[in-house]
Amino acid sequence: MNRIIFILFLLLSSQAFSQASASAKVTSRATIIDPIRIDKTLDLDFGNVISSYNPGSVILSPDGSRTAQGVQISTNFPGTVNPAEAVVIHGNNNYAITLPESFVLYNSQNPDQQLRVNNFTVLPEEGTISDIIKVGATLHLKANQASGFYTNSAGFNVTVSYN
């Protein structure tokens, strides 16, 4: 009987001393990438536009071409015409571009006179660690839009962020 109790004790004590935890060694790593950066090189300029008795618009494409609808654009005196341009430095990482829904330009002599800019379009010229992006948009004129220089010194944001 003592022998049975001793064997039971050995069996129970071996279970009591069995492994209750385990561990593994884990190493860790991190890769630091450069922050994304954008540097403006050109502002968005629609050039000279001739007002009309009707409302109209000028579409400035990212490639720099202009299309007039309901208004005229001056071919003899085009003024400064260029899409906005910026250099995006992104390493070799994917990114997204965010533009405003719309933007307002104000007549420098009469701030009550305004032009709305919307329908922004982007054309990236892709590189490996940096891209040149060109931004076009649509400029909307009211019927008999007052002549003058229209601008908005606050500008608008072109935001880039890693995906």
C-alpha positions in Angstrom: 0.0 0.0 0.0 2.9 2.3 0.8 4.3 1.5 -2.5 1.1 2.5 -4.3 0.9 5.8 -2.4 4.6 6.5 -3.3 4.0 5.8 -7.0 0.9 8.1 -6.9 3.0 10.7 -5.2 5.6 10.5 -7.9 3.0 10.7 -10.6 1.3 13.7 -9.0 4.6 15.5 -8.2 5.9 15.1 -11.8 2.7 16.8 -13.0 3.1 19.6 -10.4 6.6 20.2 -11.6 5.8 20.1 -15.4 6.5 23.2 -17.5 3.9 25.9 -16.9 5.5 28.6 -19.3 7.8 29.1 -22.2 9.6 32.0 -23.8 11.2 32.9 -27.1 13.7 35.6 -27.9 12.3 38.2 -30.3 14.4 40.8 -32.0 13.0 44.1 -33.3 13.8 46.4 -36.2 12.7 49.8 -37.6 13.3 51.5 -40.8 13.3 55.3 -40.8 12.2 56.9 -44.0 12.6 60.5 -45.0 9.5 62.6 -44.5 7.6 63.5 -47.6 8.2 67.0 -48.8 6.6 69.3 -51.4 8.2 72.5 -52.8 6.2 74.9 -55.0 8.0 76.0 -58.2 5.1 77.8 -60.1 1.8 79.4 -59.2 -1.4 78.7 -61.0 -2.0 81.5 -63.6 -4.9 81.5 -66.0 -3.6 84.4 -68.1 -5.7 87.1 -69.8 -9.4 86.3 -70.2 -12.0 88.5 -72.0 -15.3 88.8 -70.2 -18.6 88.1 -72.0 -22.3 89.0 -71.6 -22.8 85.4 -70.5 -21.1 83.4 -67.7 -18.2 81.2 -68.8 -15.2 79.4 -67.8 -11.5 78.8 -68.7 -10.1 75.3 -68.2 -6.4 75.3 -67.6 -5.0 71.8 -68.1 -2.0 70.5 -66.2 -0.1 70.5 -69.5 -0.6 74.3 -69.8 -3.3 74.4 -72.5 -6.4 76.5 -72.1 -9.9 76.0 -73.3 -12.5 78.8 -73.1 -16.2 78.1 -72.7 -18.6 81.1 -73.1 -15.7 83.6 -72.8 -12.6 84.3 -74.9 -8.9 84.0 -74.2 -6.5 86.4 -75.7 -4.2 84.8 -78.2 -2.3 88.0 -78.9 -1.9 88.9 -75.3 -2.2 85.6 -73.4 -0.5 87.0 -70.2 1.1 84.6 -67.8 -0.3 81.1 -68.4 0.9 78.1 -66.4 -0.4 75.3 -64.2 0.8 75.3 -60.7 3.9 73.2 -60.3 5.6 71.5 -57.4 8.3 69.0 -56.7 7.3 66.1 -54.4 10.2 64.3 -52.7 8.9 60.9 -51.6 11.8 58.5 -51.6 10.4 55.4 -53.3 7.1 55.5 -51.5 3.5 55.9 -52.7 1.6 59.0 -51.8 -1.7 60.8 -52.2 -2.4 64.3 -53.3 -5.2 66.4 -51.7 -6.5 69.6 -53.3 -9.3 71.9 -52.2 -12.8 71.5 -53.5 -12.8 75.2 -54.6 -10.9 78.4 -54.2 -11.9 82.1 -54.6 -9.9 84.9 -56.3 -10.7 88.5 -55.4 -10.5 91.6 -57.6 -7.6 93.7 -56.2 -9.6 96.9 -56.7 -13.0 95.6 -55.7 -12.9 92.5 -53.4 -16.7 92.1 -53.9 -15.9 91.0 -57.4 -14.8 87.3 -57.2 -13.9 84.4 -59.4 -14.3 80.8 -58.4 -11.7 78.1 -59.1 -12.5 74.4 -58.9 -12.2 71.1 -60.7 -8.5 70.8 -59.9 -6.6 68.2 -62.0 -3.1 66.8 -61.4 -0.5 65.4 -63.8 2.5 63.8 -62.2 5.7 63.5 -64.0 7.0 60.5 -62.1 10.5 60.0 -61.0 12.1 57.5 -58.7 12.5 59.5 -55.5 10.9 62.7 -56.6 8.1 63.8 -58.9 7.0 67.0 -60.6 3.3 67.5 -60.2 1.4 70.0 -62.3 -2.0 71.3 -61.2 -4.7 72.7 -63.5 -8.2 73.9 -62.7 -11.3 75.6 -64.0 -11.9 79.3 -63.6 -15.5 80.5 -63.5 -16.6 84.0 -64.7 -19.9 85.6 -64.1 -21.7 87.4 -67.0 -20.1 90.9 -67.5 -17.3 90.0 -65.0 -15.5 93.3 -64.0 -12.1 93.7 -65.4 -9.1 93.8 -63.2 -6.4 91.7 -61.5 -7.9 88.8 -59.5 -5.8 87.0 -56.8 -5.9 85.5 -53.4 -2.7 86.1 -51.4 -3.7 83.3 -48.9 -3.2 80.8 -51.7 -4.5 77.2 -51.5 -2.9 74.1 -50.2 -1.7 71.2 -52.2 -1.1 68.4 -49.6 0.8 65.2 -50.1 0.9 62.3 -47.7 2.2 58.8 -47.7 -0.3 56.1 -48.4 
